[in-house]
């Protein structure tokens, strides 16, 4: 009886000891990963200049080489709406990385209003240039909170963004409208609805330079036409770059630039390129 009682008494401490050992092993593995992140070198250097107030938004690439890009030269005038078509997903991604300054080109330079991005403070740069990636995630919060995340409490900017992105239609379908709580990463919405809310968030930020990567791939054609028609108006006098193969979006741009094999192959208006460039037709209409 004494032996059985003692065994029962020790069962709890032994279970606790096993639990502590498992937690310690997990904690040590997590601490190692955190230490590796903290010890990692900076992806890009830190500049000290700050873009001027009211930046014009003129973007230029001078002989940029990085990954799949090979000596790319681009002039994107302030206030223009430009489409960039790249059949190679790697080239499109490397272009976004350069514009967001997540990495610096191995050769050449990216400039904002004549100043190399390497000379600018990264935090100040991101207040001027916003790169909205295709796989942007939503937060576990209300739809309106997600859209207001970068809008600086500008109610009118939020309303314009909701309308231009057709996210106001999404809000009307939800039980509590814009105050409906979304699941983590927006999983309670469909793919097209998530894209519209993410696009609204990017538009509401109202940055002088906005880069959008395939913002309507999961949206139906009617809604995509609606977004394309209103995008120019909501981004008036702001530099906008659309990295996409959507004919509806490319049709409203001032100019389209075609990247092939990591370099600029053709430049022109959407209708002109459709008529004259077989590579462009294959990329856009396939």
Order of alpha helices (4+ residues) and beta strands (2+ residues): alpha-beta-beta-beta-alpha-beta-beta-alpha-beta-alpha-alpha-alpha-alpha-beta-alpha-beta-alpha-beta-beta-alpha-alpha
